[in-house]
Amino acid sequence: MVNSSQHAPGQRAHVVFQSLSENDTHCLQFSYFLYSRDGHSPGALGVYVRVNGGPLGSAVWNMSGSHGRQWHQAELAVSTFWPNEYQVLFEAVISTDRRGYMGLDDILLFSYPCAKAPHFSRLGDVEVNAGQNATFQCMAAGRASEAEQFLLQRQGGLMVPAASVKHISHRRFLATFQLPEVGRGEQDLYRCVSQAPRGAGVSNFAELIVKEPPTPIAPPQLLRAGSTYLIIQLNTNSIIGDGPIVRKEIEYRMSRGPWAEVHAVSMQTYKLWHLDPDTEYEISVLLTRPGEGGTGKPGPALVSRTKCAEPMKAPKGLAFSEIQSRQLTLQWEPLGYNVTRCHTYTVSLCYRYTVGSSHNQTFRECVKMERGTNRYTIKNLLPYRNIHVRLILANPEGRKEGKEVIFQTDEDVPGGISAESLTFTPLEDMIFLKWEEPLEPNGLITQYEISYQSIESSDPAVNVPGPRRTVSKLRNETYHVFSNLHPGTTYLFSVRARTGKGFGQTALTEITTNISAPSFDYGDMPSPLGESESTITVLLRPAQGRGAPISVYQVIVEEDRARRMKREPGGQDCFPVPLTFDAALARGAVHYFGAELPASSLLEATPFTVGDNQTYRGYWNPPLEPKKAYLIYFQATSHLKGETRLNCIRIARKAACKESKRPLEVSQHSEEMGLILGVCAGGLVVLIILLGAIIIIIRKGRKLRPGEGEGFVQDHTKRWRKSWHWKPSSLPPAWLRTTSWLQAFRLGPHPPIGSCLLLAVLEQISKMGVGGGLGRYPPLSLVLFVLKLKN
């Protein structure tokens, strides 16, 4: 007896019955007391049955609350027999109310069945495959009350209520218990328990055996693969789970397919037929042990792919969707698996076209298309070219090539004409220009356009820049002659080609026309301004430069010989090689350069005396020989950028003296001739001076005063006598006046003596005087000079 008020809540008290190992049906009877005056529960009484020293488990019977101030009797029917043993334990637990009394008494063991608690028949072990429902059926004999509760108790303490209780007769009934989808974790010892206030029945422990269905450890092995089959080996020597194995199966599916097929296998190798080419399959082995749910999970899968099959056909329907001058957009029919027969395939678009000006080179390229693409744009093409295109379908087992289709790109503006192809031949007033077709015509050339404009000229008469002119040529005309141009003028030429799309780039080049020979403003051969036995005075007129300014003028003296072909005035046979008088004598030439005049010195018409014994820019202008005939030429030369043009014209002819009966030869080595010449010269000079003075006075219309002529001669004679030393200076004014008198003497009346002989002697003396210093000697002393030469 326990007074709850004297103990703490939850405090426990145990009464352990001795261990029992019975061979037959027996019954354990006991009395209990639970009472509290105010109706509160003094605590709880529980009965535990421990089998073979195992865990205590859950209470097979318990009672709590206040049941009146009296003793109550209960029975315990335990169906555990030898060789197993069990031990009964009574437990009292103080409630939180701590009021009342709990008592236990009269614990008796009887060798006959209990009258208030049912006895269970022997409970057998249950074996199931993992994942299946386990069913325990407990058969009991005895009288069951309506409040009887049937439970399946796990050794660890878990209690499962009965799924159903079936009464077979008034004293026999069957309790069924279900454990759903058991696994290894539910494998344990279980027993049946009936609970009622008047007692409890306890069966023996039966084992729940959970078997794991077998599963292969390793995947099957691939022996051979084809485009439509796979040969495998099951590889089931090692498994996970429980046997025995009563059936083997192969389960396979596409790796990405929703379906699966299972084939029963009776051999270690198996061939899977009717598979799709280039398809990945997952193949597993299924093993089955006895019992429901004995088929284990599929083993590790063998992932294998069938081989590709050769493509059925090449892509079809190749056509263009857009054509431009430099790109081509193509499309074709989409490809299905039934055509490719392989998931690993490539579609290549191969194209070719000719390049180069002569189309003797071929550009080729193949482009792999992206998966699922049936449209592509070929870029960076050449305009107006035939593009040969074909599609190629290839997989690891073969390839199919489509038929080649030809497309033509559209025209575009032509490329520029190569500047190197511009060839030209410049003349003085025209240019021949030739060009080649553009390296990239980009279509059909329909026209060439050539524009030109003067941009620079050395001729001030040419206006620059000049007007721009344009010439159009047909496609087969790649040259043109430009006429009516200005000499020595630089023209800017631009050449461009045209197609149906417009004009292309322009090729530029600068071409300079050749300079022309200068031109003279002379009509026929002009008359000389004056002439003497050794000189001739002509009028030099400035030449007109044509394309280049005049650089220099030359006066050329040519001996007029009878056998020499005569030059025509203004003829083109000029004198390009300068030749001095001394060089002409040394070479035996018939002409020499008597003077070279800078262009700046001849800005207007200017007289010039040929034979004036002067030197002009290195060219000596010696006196002319009276006995010879001469042709006088005037030559103008232009220089520009390494180009030289010259023109000459005959402006005078000096005839030789025809009245001389015999030639007069002057020799300083002849003593007699020197004496004669000296005497004659002295007298004649005095006579000529007097005659010249008279003529001048007469022409001027005034009279000569007495003694004026004589005083003139005497004054000059005295002055000349003072200078006996020779100086290479010019003639004195009196001597020049004497020359004028000589001319007057030739023109006026003179004695009937041989005037030509006299003039020839005087001219020879004049040459000797100018060249040798006689110009400083007085005329009356010429005889002494000649005698001095003789000595």
KOLLUM-141707 format. One line per 8 residues: for each residue z, y, x of C-alpha. Coordinates in nm, 3 decimals, m for minus. Layout:
Z Y X | ...
***
This chain:
0.000 0.000 0.000 | m0.095 0.338 0.138 | 0.039 0.677 0.020 | m0.252 0.911 0.059 | m0.036 1.217 0.066 | 0.121 1.104 0.386 | m0.209 1.083 0.575 | m0.475 1.321 0.679
m0.812 1.333 0.504 | m1.058 1.083 0.651 | m0.792 0.878 0.815 | m0.879 0.508 0.805 | m0.683 0.185 0.780 | m0.836 m0.160 0.851 | m0.739 m0.511 0.744 | m0.941 m0.772 0.937
m0.972 m1.119 0.793 | m1.005 m1.417 1.021 | m1.351 m1.541 1.129 | m1.491 m1.802 0.893 | m1.758 m2.071 0.961 | m1.800 m2.264 0.638 | m2.027 m2.555 0.558 | m2.035 m2.518 0.180
m2.007 m2.272 m0.099 | m1.684 m2.080 m0.101 | m1.534 m1.765 m0.251 | m1.308 m1.494 m0.109 | m1.082 m1.330 m0.368 | m0.865 m1.015 m0.324 | m0.672 m0.762 m0.537 | m0.685 m0.379 m0.494
m0.486 m0.084 m0.630 | m0.622 0.272 m0.666 | m0.406 0.521 m0.862 | m0.325 0.887 m0.885 | m0.117 1.054 m1.150 | m0.340 1.352 m1.196 | m0.660 1.142 m1.188 | m0.771 1.245 m0.841
m0.905 0.980 m0.606 | m0.652 0.870 m0.348 | m0.937 0.745 m0.126 | m1.201 0.473 m0.094 | m1.183 0.099 m0.029 | m1.474 m0.075 0.146 | m1.548 m0.436 0.249 | m1.761 m0.514 0.555
m1.903 m0.851 0.659 | m1.976 m0.888 1.031 | m2.190 m1.189 1.128 | m2.170 m1.355 1.468 | m1.991 m1.060 1.616 | m2.282 m0.833 1.540 | m2.266 m0.476 1.421 | m2.041 m0.390 1.131
m2.326 m0.247 0.932 | m2.278 m0.098 0.590 | m2.010 m0.189 0.341 | m2.115 m0.471 0.110 | m1.862 m0.355 m0.153 | m1.673 m0.025 m0.202 | m1.457 0.136 m0.468 | m1.308 0.486 m0.503
m1.142 0.700 m0.769 | m0.828 0.634 m0.977 | m0.836 0.312 m1.178 | m0.503 0.321 m1.350 | m0.161 0.217 m1.247 | m0.251 m0.153 m1.219 | m0.402 m0.407 m0.982 | m0.761 m0.520 m1.011
m0.921 m0.841 m0.884 | m1.257 m0.875 m0.707 | m1.452 m1.158 m0.542 | m1.675 m1.179 m0.234 | m1.946 m1.453 m0.226 | m2.074 m1.480 0.134 | m2.367 m1.725 0.187 | m2.332 m1.756 0.562
m2.279 m2.109 0.682 | m2.217 m2.301 0.999 | m2.318 m2.273 1.276 | m2.302 m1.904 1.200 | m1.969 m1.733 1.146 | m1.866 m1.414 0.982 | m1.561 m1.192 0.958 | m1.451 m0.977 0.664
m1.302 m0.632 0.726 | m1.127 m0.423 0.462 | m1.118 m0.046 0.515 | m0.923 0.230 0.338 | m1.024 0.593 0.387 | m0.800 0.884 0.278 | m0.977 1.130 0.049 | m0.960 1.504 0.072
m0.740 1.516 m0.239 | m0.461 1.322 m0.064 | m0.299 1.218 m0.386 | m0.215 0.874 m0.512 | m0.188 0.530 m0.367 | m0.425 0.265 m0.234 | m0.327 m0.101 m0.209 | m0.477 m0.437 m0.106
m0.315 m0.777 m0.183 | m0.373 m1.144 m0.255 | m0.661 m1.210 m0.017 | m0.748 m1.576 m0.091 | m1.029 m1.810 0.018 | m1.138 m2.074 m0.237 | m1.369 m2.370 m0.177 | m1.560 m2.327 m0.502
m1.813 m2.072 m0.620 | m1.705 m1.733 m0.731 | m1.697 m1.669 m1.100 | m1.761 m1.292 m1.084 | m2.005 m1.258 m0.789 | m2.343 m1.437 m0.752 | m2.423 m1.668 m0.462 | m2.760 m1.619 m0.281
m2.980 m1.906 m0.174 | m3.085 m1.925 0.188 | m3.305 m1.628 0.286 | m3.602 m1.721 0.507 | m3.766 m1.521 0.785 | m4.064 m1.305 0.695 | m4.364 m1.258 0.934 | m4.622 m0.988 0.877
m4.886 m0.810 1.078 | m4.810 m0.456 1.177 | m4.910 m0.208 0.919 | m4.872 m0.449 0.632 | m4.609 m0.456 0.359 | m4.318 m0.697 0.416 | m4.169 m0.871 0.110 | m3.825 m1.031 0.089
m3.738 m1.245 m0.217 | m3.370 m1.324 m0.276 | m3.280 m1.605 m0.518 | m2.924 m1.580 m0.662 | m2.715 m1.809 m0.881 | m2.430 m1.695 m1.100 | m2.361 m1.446 m1.365 | m2.493 m1.097 m1.308
m2.361 m0.806 m1.503 | m2.569 m0.517 m1.619 | m2.408 m0.296 m1.357 | m2.509 m0.536 m1.082 | m2.697 m0.356 m0.804 | m2.917 m0.554 m0.563 | m2.981 m0.418 m0.217 | m3.161 m0.530 0.102
m2.934 m0.447 0.388 | m3.059 m0.410 0.746 | m2.833 m0.520 1.020 | m2.821 m0.168 1.143 | m2.689 m0.049 0.807 | m3.000 0.068 0.617 | m2.991 m0.022 0.247 | m3.314 m0.072 0.048
m3.292 m0.112 m0.333 | m3.468 m0.403 m0.498 | m3.820 m0.343 m0.615 | m3.768 m0.581 m0.903 | m3.512 m0.830 m1.039 | m3.649 m1.119 m1.234 | m3.416 m1.346 m1.439 | m3.539 m1.699 m1.416
m3.258 m1.837 m1.635 | m2.926 m1.717 m1.766 | m2.764 m1.807 m1.434 | m3.053 m1.764 m1.188 | m3.243 m1.453 m1.102 | m3.489 m1.338 m0.829 | m3.464 m1.004 m0.655 | m3.778 m0.878 m0.469
m3.769 m0.620 m0.189 | m4.073 m0.436 m0.040 | m4.089 m0.278 0.305 | m4.414 m0.081 0.320 | m4.644 m0.077 0.628 | m4.393 m0.215 0.866 | m4.433 m0.183 1.236 | m4.258 m0.290 1.546
m3.979 m0.046 1.469 | m3.892 m0.220 1.144 | m3.855 m0.561 1.305 | m3.482 m0.658 1.254 | m3.237 m0.882 1.062 | m3.212 m0.828 0.688 | m2.986 m0.976 0.414 | m2.951 m0.948 0.039
m2.644 m0.784 m0.114 | m2.536 m0.757 m0.479 | m2.275 m0.500 m0.564 | m2.057 m0.466 m0.876 | m1.700 m0.347 m0.945 | m1.585 m0.705 m0.986 | m1.727 m0.818 m0.651 | m2.021 m0.862 m0.421
m2.259 m1.136 m0.310 | m2.393 m1.145 0.051 | m2.678 m1.366 0.176 | m2.747 m1.481 0.527 | m2.946 m1.266 0.772 | m3.321 m1.336 0.786 | m3.550 m1.190 1.049 | m3.846 m0.961 0.976
m4.109 m1.053 1.234 | m4.381 m0.792 1.283 | m4.692 m0.911 1.471 | m4.926 m0.659 1.638 | m5.294 m0.737 1.569 | m5.483 m0.806 1.891 | m5.693 m0.538 2.061 | m5.905 m0.581 2.380
m5.783 m0.391 2.681 | m6.124 m0.331 2.835 | m6.448 m0.221 2.668 | m6.742 m0.457 2.648 | m6.985 m0.459 2.938 | m7.350 m0.357 2.920 | m7.583 m0.619 3.058 | m7.921 m0.466 2.974
m8.061 m0.174 2.781 | m8.403 m0.124 2.627 | m8.559 0.135 2.402 | m8.458 m0.060 2.087 | m8.188 m0.303 2.202 | m7.863 m0.340 2.400 | m7.725 m0.663 2.546 | m7.348 m0.667 2.596
m7.066 m0.897 2.704 | m6.749 m0.896 2.488 | m6.497 m0.893 2.776 | m6.197 m1.017 2.568 | m5.997 m1.196 2.834 | m5.720 m0.937 2.824 | m5.575 m0.811 2.498 | m5.292 m0.603 2.360
m5.108 m0.750 2.061 | m5.029 m1.095 1.933 | m5.244 m1.399 1.893 | m5.379 m1.635 1.812 | m5.734 m1.492 1.784 | m5.915 m1.654 1.497 | m6.224 m1.423 1.481 | m6.428 m1.192 1.706
m6.651 m0.913 1.584 | m6.860 m0.629 1.731 | m6.851 m0.291 1.572 | m7.117 m0.035 1.674 | m7.225 0.304 1.555 | m7.424 0.602 1.668 | m7.205 0.839 1.861 | m7.277 1.111 1.610
m7.355 0.895 1.312 | m7.141 0.850 0.999 | m7.210 0.481 0.963 | m7.084 0.171 1.144 | m7.185 m0.193 1.139 | m6.979 m0.501 1.218 | m7.134 m0.822 1.340 | m6.940 m1.147 1.378
m6.978 m1.293 1.723 | m6.941 m1.651 1.828 | m7.046 m1.611 2.194 | m6.936 m1.401 2.483 | m7.274 m1.214 2.496 | m7.452 m1.047 2.212 | m7.776 m0.856 2.165 | m7.794 m0.562 1.930
m8.141 m0.523 1.777 | m8.338 m0.258 1.592 | m8.178 0.038 1.763 | m8.332 0.384 1.791 | m8.478 0.496 2.124 | m8.277 0.734 2.337 | m7.978 0.709 2.107 | m7.619 0.691 2.218
m7.414 0.412 2.066 | m7.043 0.334 2.070 | m6.974 m0.040 2.081 | m6.629 m0.191 2.033 | m6.486 m0.541 1.992 | m6.263 m0.638 1.699 | m6.014 m0.928 1.727 | m5.838 m1.089 1.431
m5.517 m1.297 1.417 | m5.391 m1.492 1.115 | m5.252 m1.309 0.820 | m5.340 m1.019 0.614 | m5.414 m0.717 0.830 | m5.452 m0.938 1.132 | m5.759 m0.755 1.253 | m5.659 m0.525 1.529
m5.789 m0.187 1.611 | m6.126 m0.166 1.784 | m6.098 m0.199 2.156 | m6.213 0.065 2.400 | m6.567 0.162 2.320 | m6.865 0.109 2.541 | m7.076 0.423 2.518 | m7.431 0.339 2.605
m7.770 0.486 2.535 | m8.093 0.312 2.467 | m8.391 0.402 2.676 | m8.658 0.643 2.569 | m8.985 0.522 2.430 | m9.320 0.674 2.521 | m9.406 0.974 2.302 | m9.616 0.896 2.001
m9.859 1.186 2.046 | m9.899 1.529 2.204 | m9.795 1.846 2.023 | m10.052 1.962 1.775 | m10.148 2.278 1.596 | m10.172 2.504 1.902 | m10.291 2.845 1.781 | m10.236 3.212 1.853
m10.024 3.438 1.640 | m10.091 3.759 1.834 | m10.337 3.857 2.108 | m10.301 4.168 2.318 | m10.465 4.281 2.638 | m10.191 4.155 2.868 | m9.998 3.902 2.662 | m10.069 3.612 2.431
m9.830 3.476 2.167 | m9.885 3.110 2.077 | m9.728 2.871 1.828 | m9.755 2.502 1.747 | m9.618 2.242 1.508 | m9.247 2.160 1.546 | m9.173 1.828 1.714 | m8.968 1.562 1.542
m8.786 1.263 1.681 | m9.056 1.040 1.545 | m9.300 1.213 1.783 | m9.084 1.256 2.090 | m8.905 0.919 2.053 | m8.655 1.054 2.295 | m8.388 1.318 2.278 | m8.444 1.401 2.643
m8.791 1.546 2.648 | m8.969 1.856 2.768 | m9.253 2.052 2.621 | m9.452 2.233 2.887 | m9.705 2.502 2.816 | m9.959 2.507 3.096 | m10.218 2.780 3.127 | m10.473 2.894 3.379
m10.717 3.179 3.425 | m10.937 3.313 3.698 | m10.835 3.604 3.918 | m11.009 3.810 4.181 | m11.313 4.029 4.162 | m11.549 3.732 4.201 | m11.340 3.507 3.977 | m11.331 3.247 4.252
m10.956 3.197 4.239 | m10.750 3.038 3.965 | m10.396 3.121 3.866 | m10.204 2.826 3.721 | m9.856 2.805 3.576 | m9.657 2.566 3.359 | m9.359 2.690 3.163 | m9.097 2.456 3.017
m9.007 2.543 2.664 | m8.654 2.561 2.538 | m8.536 2.284 2.311 | m8.656 2.328 1.956 | m8.894 2.612 2.042 | m9.243 2.611 1.893 | m9.345 2.966 1.986 | m9.400 3.132 2.320
m9.543 3.457 2.456 | m9.736 3.447 2.782 | m9.695 3.782 2.955 | m9.846 3.961 3.254 | m10.195 3.835 3.184 | m10.516 4.004 3.282 | m10.718 4.175 3.013 | m11.041 4.028 2.885
m10.988 3.690 3.047 | m11.029 3.340 2.912 | m10.688 3.172 2.910 | m10.700 2.792 2.909 | m10.386 2.654 2.745 | m10.261 2.302 2.683 | m9.929 2.154 2.566 | m9.770 1.857 2.740
m9.494 1.643 2.587 | m9.306 1.432 2.841 | m9.000 1.211 2.845 | m8.866 0.968 3.105 | m9.095 0.692 2.978 | m9.425 0.878 2.963 | m9.619 1.189 2.867 | m9.884 1.299 2.624
m10.118 1.590 2.699 | m10.276 1.791 2.425 | m10.632 1.915 2.413 | m10.704 2.232 2.610 | m10.758 2.538 2.395 | m10.925 2.857 2.520 | m10.805 3.201 2.415 | m10.937 3.537 2.531
m10.711 3.836 2.588 | m10.808 4.170 2.447 | m10.973 4.448 2.645 | m10.776 4.721 2.816 | m10.858 5.040 2.997 | m11.020 4.948 3.328 | m10.843 4.966 3.656 | m10.922 5.233 3.906
m11.232 5.217 4.118 | m11.133 5.145 4.474 | m11.154 5.450 4.694 | m11.278 5.224 4.974 | m11.577 5.129 4.762 | m11.698 5.487 4.743 | m11.979 5.522 4.994 | m12.182 5.835 5.031
m12.455 5.993 5.236 | m12.428 6.371 5.254 | m12.736 6.582 5.316 | m12.773 6.957 5.325 | m12.824 7.020 4.954 | m12.766 6.677 4.804 | m12.524 6.384 4.820 | m12.601 6.019 4.754
m12.287 5.857 4.609 | m12.243 5.485 4.545 | m11.946 5.295 4.406 | m11.850 4.947 4.302 | m11.722 4.813 3.973 | m11.342 4.826 3.942 | m11.162 4.527 4.085 | m10.999 4.495 3.744
m11.263 4.585 3.485 | m11.027 4.466 3.211 | m11.317 4.430 2.976 | m11.683 4.515 2.944 | m11.766 4.833 3.135 | m11.969 5.057 2.907 | m11.994 5.378 3.107 | m11.915 5.551 3.434
m11.817 5.915 3.442 | m11.852 6.117 3.760 | m11.719 6.469 3.783 | m11.764 6.697 4.079 | m11.662 7.048 4.174 | m11.692 7.261 4.486 | m11.349 7.327 4.632 | m11.418 7.468 4.978
m11.712 7.626 5.158 | m11.779 7.806 5.483 | m12.052 8.001 5.317 | m11.904 8.320 5.166 | m12.192 8.329 4.920 | m12.060 8.015 4.750 | m11.795 8.067 4.484 | m11.504 7.824 4.513
m11.367 7.664 4.317 | m11.694 7.623 4.139 | m11.760 7.501 3.785 | m11.683 7.140 3.712 | m11.983 6.928 3.623 | m11.990 6.580 3.477 | m12.248 6.304 3.497 | m12.244 5.986 3.287
m12.403 5.664 3.407 | m12.473 5.334 3.235 | m12.270 5.026 3.321 | m12.539 4.886 3.551 | m12.586 5.213 3.740 | m12.334 5.244 4.019 | m12.497 5.520 4.219 | m12.620 5.877 4.172
m12.792 6.147 4.371 | m12.636 6.489 4.328 | m12.886 6.763 4.404 | m12.893 7.142 4.410 | m12.575 7.152 4.613 | m12.470 7.414 4.864 | m12.485 7.328 5.233 | m12.158 7.313 5.423
m11.959 7.292 5.100 | m11.682 7.042 5.022 | m11.701 6.886 4.679 | m11.428 6.692 4.502 | m11.573 6.389 4.327 | m11.387 6.183 4.066 | m11.526 5.852 3.942 | m11.384 5.648 3.658
m11.500 5.359 3.442 | m11.475 5.312 3.070 | m11.433 5.016 2.835 | m11.392 5.000 2.462 | m11.025 5.090 2.513 | m11.091 5.410 2.703 | m11.121 5.546 3.054 | m10.937 5.396 3.347
m10.783 5.551 3.651 | m10.982 5.799 3.855 | m11.093 5.749 4.214 | m11.107 6.073 4.410 | m11.293 6.157 4.725 | m11.397 6.473 4.905 | m11.750 6.498 5.044 | m11.886 6.784 5.248
m12.256 6.853 5.253 | m12.425 6.901 5.585 | m12.480 7.251 5.703 | m12.838 7.381 5.709 | m13.016 7.556 5.983 | m12.986 7.933 5.965 | m13.271 8.125 5.806 | m13.444 8.437 5.938
m13.562 8.742 5.750 | m13.901 8.759 5.920 | m14.238 8.739 5.757 | m14.521 8.692 6.001 | m14.464 8.743 6.369 | m14.347 9.104 6.401 | m14.497 9.358 6.639 | m14.293 9.440 6.947
m14.120 9.772 6.964 | m14.240 9.834 7.319 | m14.398 9.654 7.609 | m14.439 9.701 7.984 | m14.580 9.483 8.257 | m14.237 9.316 8.308 | m14.060 9.375 7.978 | m14.112 9.359 7.610
m13.883 9.511 7.347 | m13.836 9.322 7.022 | m13.631 9.375 6.708 | m13.357 9.113 6.656 | m13.257 9.068 6.297 | m12.937 8.881 6.192 | m12.995 8.532 6.060 | m12.850 8.403 5.735
m12.601 8.118 5.773 | m12.647 7.826 5.533 | m12.324 7.641 5.494 | m12.173 7.768 5.814 | m12.153 8.107 5.981 | m12.377 8.193 6.271 | m12.204 8.095 6.592 | m12.438 8.235 6.854
m12.787 8.381 6.906 | m13.023 8.301 7.192 | m13.337 8.469 7.318 | m13.574 8.216 7.470 | m13.865 8.307 7.696 | m14.140 8.050 7.722 | m14.442 8.064 7.943 | m14.755 8.049 7.732
m14.982 7.804 7.905 | m15.330 7.720 7.781 | m15.276 7.347 7.781 | m14.942 7.366 7.600 | m14.937 7.317 7.226 | m14.867 7.646 7.063 | m14.554 7.690 6.860 | m14.589 7.826 6.512
m14.367 8.114 6.405 | m14.060 7.974 6.245 | m14.142 7.620 6.355 | m13.875 7.352 6.376 | m13.932 7.266 6.740 | m13.643 7.468 6.881 | m13.434 7.468 7.196 | m13.114 7.270 7.155
m13.038 7.244 7.528 | m12.945 7.576 7.696 | m13.140 7.635 8.017 | m13.086 7.923 8.259 | m13.367 8.079 8.457 | m13.259 7.913 8.780 | m13.224 7.574 8.610 | m13.571 7.613 8.460
m13.719 7.688 8.804 | m13.543 7.387 8.951 | m13.668 7.156 8.677 | m14.012 7.307 8.646 | m13.949 7.392 8.281 | m14.171 7.637 8.103 | m13.891 7.808 7.911 | m13.549 7.949 7.982
m13.271 8.121 7.793 | m13.294 8.491 7.866 | m12.984 8.590 7.671 | m12.705 8.454 7.455 | m12.554 8.697 7.210 | m12.238 8.647 7.007 | m12.279 8.660 6.631 | m12.043 8.955 6.610
m12.281 9.167 6.823 | m12.571 9.131 6.582 | m12.449 9.246 6.244 | m12.767 9.444 6.180 | m13.122 9.465 6.318 | m13.101 9.561 6.685 | m13.372 9.620 6.952 | m13.361 9.396 7.255
m13.561 9.423 7.575 | m13.675 9.097 7.725 | m13.691 9.120 8.104 | m13.435 9.399 8.142 | m13.286 9.221 8.444 | m12.941 9.196 8.276 | m12.705 8.902 8.236 | m12.590 8.808 7.886
m12.299 8.562 7.869 | m12.411 8.385 8.184 | m12.787 8.393 8.117 | m13.000 8.618 8.341 | m13.279 8.810 8.171 | m13.523 8.854 8.466 | m13.828 9.080 8.452 | m14.142 8.914 8.329
m14.436 8.848 8.557 | m14.736 9.059 8.459 | m14.985 8.789 8.536 | m14.831 8.543 8.297 | m14.831 8.527 7.918 | m14.502 8.469 7.744 | m14.383 8.361 7.401 | m14.055 8.515 7.290
m13.834 8.310 7.057 | m13.524 8.411 6.870 | m13.282 8.127 6.796 | m12.967 8.117 6.581 | m12.710 7.837 6.599 | m12.435 7.736 6.355 | m12.140 7.508 6.440 | m11.903 7.350 6.184
m11.670 7.052 6.224 | m11.869 6.898 6.506 | m12.201 6.954 6.334 | m12.464 7.183 6.485 | m12.770 7.329 6.319 | m13.016 7.569 6.479 | m13.334 7.748 6.387 | m13.573 7.949 6.594
m13.867 8.173 6.528 | m14.134 8.322 6.751 | m14.093 8.692 6.730 | m14.332 8.817 7.003 | m14.606 8.725 7.241 | m14.669 8.907 7.566 | m15.014 8.861 7.707 | m15.095 8.838 8.076
m15.300 9.119 8.244 | m15.670 9.012 8.219 | m15.821 9.312 8.428 | m15.697 9.203 8.767 | m15.996 9.072 8.967 | m15.793 8.897 9.225 | m15.432 8.801 9.232 | m15.193 9.026 9.413
m14.953 8.840 9.632 | m14.662 9.014 9.793 | m14.516 8.853 10.100 | m14.236 8.990 10.310 | m14.363 8.772 10.592 | m14.695 8.969 10.611 | m14.668 9.285 10.828 | m14.999 9.431 10.716
m14.928 9.391 10.349 | m14.587 9.548 10.392 | m14.735 9.852 10.564 | m15.003 9.901 10.303 | m14.763 9.855 10.019 | m14.518 10.101 10.171 | m14.779 10.378 10.222 | m14.939 10.325 9.885
m14.610 10.308 9.707 | m14.479 10.629 9.857 | m14.784 10.829 9.767 | m14.830 10.683 9.427 | m14.470 10.734 9.331 | m14.493 11.108 9.411 | m14.817 11.131 9.217 | m14.676 10.946 8.921
m14.367 11.162 8.914 | m14.573 11.479 8.910 | m14.809 11.345 8.647 | m14.521 11.225 8.436 | m14.355 11.568 8.451 | m14.675 11.739 8.346 | m14.729 11.501 8.057 | m14.379 11.545 7.932
m14.406 11.924 7.943 | m14.736 11.911 7.761 | m14.595 11.682 7.491 | m14.294 11.900 7.440 | m14.516 12.204 7.397 | m14.371 12.415 7.677 | m14.508 12.527 8.010 | m14.390 12.420 8.350
m14.236 12.700 8.541 | m14.352 12.751 8.899 | m14.162 12.540 9.142 | m13.985 12.340 8.870 | m14.157 12.009 8.951 | m14.127 12.057 9.322 | m13.765 12.153 9.298 | m13.701 11.848 9.085
m13.847 11.617 9.348 | m13.678 11.794 9.635 | m13.336 11.783 9.467 | m13.359 11.413 9.399 | m13.500 11.346 9.743 | m13.206 11.520 9.909 | m12.961 11.329 9.691 | m13.125 10.991 9.765
m13.129 11.059 10.135 | m12.756 11.084 10.137 | m12.728 10.721 10.021 | m12.879 10.479 10.275 | m12.645 10.194 10.195 | m12.745 9.935 9.936 | m12.530 9.888 9.626 | m12.608 9.647 9.343
m12.589 9.914 9.075 | m12.815 10.013 8.794 | m13.116 10.240 8.840 | m13.058 10.620 8.842 | m13.177 10.826 8.548 | m13.469 10.963 8.749 | m13.592 10.608 8.819 | m13.563 10.522 8.453
m13.756 10.835 8.368 | m14.011 10.722 8.616 | m14.044 10.400 8.422 | m14.113 10.605 8.111 | m14.376 10.795 8.302 | m14.531 10.469 8.404 | m14.562 10.377 8.044 | m14.706 10.717 7.967
m14.944 10.674 8.260 | m15.065 10.347 8.117 | m15.115 10.497 7.776 | m15.274 10.829 7.888 | m15.582 10.909 8.102 | m15.566 10.802 8.465 | m15.803 10.801 8.770 | m16.077 10.546 8.778
m15.914 10.357 9.062 | m15.795 10.004 8.994 | m15.514 10.097 8.756 | m15.411 9.736 8.703 | m15.380 9.686 9.077 | m15.178 10.003 9.109 | m14.950 9.908 8.820 | m14.904 9.557 8.961
m14.800 9.702 9.295 | m14.558 9.940 9.127 | m14.409 9.662 8.919 | m14.368 9.447 9.229 | m14.197 9.735 9.405 | m13.981 9.791 9.102 | m13.875 9.423 9.111 | m13.799 9.447 9.479
m13.609 9.766 9.423 | m13.402 9.632 9.139 | m13.339 9.294 9.295 | m13.313 9.405 9.658 | m13.166 9.754 9.651 | m13.472 9.980 9.673 | m13.367 10.165 9.365 | m13.138 10.386 9.579
m13.415 10.485 9.826 | m13.607 10.810 9.760 | m13.973 10.764 9.672 | m14.093 10.957 9.980 | m13.901 10.722 10.209 | m14.058 10.395 10.080 | m14.285 10.384 10.382 | m13.986 10.393 10.614
m13.826 10.118 10.408 | m14.136 9.900 10.439 | m14.150 9.965 10.816 | m13.785 9.876 10.837 | m13.851 9.549 10.659 | m14.129 9.477 10.903 | m13.904 9.537 11.205
***
